[in-house]
Amino acid sequence: QVQLVESGGGLVQPGGSLRLACAASRSIFSANVMAWYRQPPGKERELVATITYDGTNYADFVKGRFTISRDNAKTTLYLQMNSLKPEDTAVYYCRLPGVAWGQGTQVTVSS
């Protein structure tokens, strides 16, 4: 069974950057698809980005600002977030589709 643990969230000013990490409890090398989701306050959970062996995809609201990547040797998924906006405030979750969700990490963008 895979467990996913996110880290790297926190409070950042608008225009700042954060790097989220999602550590898996076993090798994710065989996992084709991994993803980051977020849930803003009072809203439903939404897909942010996905990564497969064929490439990456992003929601329109993060394109050009966020980058998803993976390190299979370290069994870790990353989300580099640049040019953060207040509307990026949310709990961010990593997901191994059909297998597991992480517990989430809070990102707050505020001056």
N, C-alpha and C positions, 0 to 999 in steps of 0.2 A: 504494500500500500504506500502511495506517495503522499507525503505531507509537504505543503508549500508555506514558507514563512517570508513575508515581506519585511523590508526595512528601508530606511532612508527618507521617510516622510518628515515633515516639520513645518515650521512657519518661515515664509520667505516673502520678501518685498516684490511688488510687481516689477517685471523685467528680469528677475533673478532666475536661478537655475537650481534644480535638484536632480539627483540620480537615485532612482529606486532600484532595489535589488530584490529578487525572489529566489530564495535558496530551496532546492528540492532535496528530499530525504534520500532519494536514490537517483541513479543516473537517468537523465532525461534525454539521453542520446537518441533513443529510439522513438521519441515523441516527435511527430512531424509538425504538429501545430501547437503553439503556445500563444497566450494572449494576455493583455492587460485590459482591465475594465475599470470604470470609476462610477461612484454614486455621489452626485452632488447633494447638498442638504435639501431635503424635501422632494427629491426627484428619484426617478427610477435608475437602476444600474444601466450603464451604457458602455458599448465597446469602444476602446481607445485605439488599440493596435494589435495586429497579429503578426506572427513570424512563422514561416515554414521553410523547408529546404529550398523552395523555389523563390523565396523573397519575402518582402514585408508589405503590409497594408496599413493604412492609417485612416482614422475618421477625419472628415474635412476640418473639424474644429481644432485639430492638432497638427495637421500637415505642415511641414517646414519648420516646426518647433520641437517636436518630440521624435526620438529615435529609439526603436526597440532593437535589442540585440540579445544574443545568448552565448554562453560559454559552456559548452557541453562537458569539457574537462572538469569544470568547477560546479557542474550541475546547477547553474545559475542563469536566471533571466533578468535582463536589465531594462529600465526605461529612463533614458536621458531626457529631461524636460528643460527646455530653454525658453526664454522670453515669456515667462509665466505671467498669467493674467488672473485677476480676482475670480473670474468665472471658471478657472481651473481648480478652484477649491473643491475638494471631494475626498472621499475615502477611496483609495486605489487598491485594486485586487489583482493578483495574478491568477491565471487559470490554466490548467491542463485539461482541455475539453474532454468531458466524459469521465474524468478521473478525480479531479480535486480542485478546490478553491483555496486560496490563502485566506488568512484572517483579516487582511486589510491593513493599510497604513494611511494615516491622516495627512493630507497636504492642505495647508492653508496659505493662501496668497493674499497678503494684506499689508498696507502701509501703517 
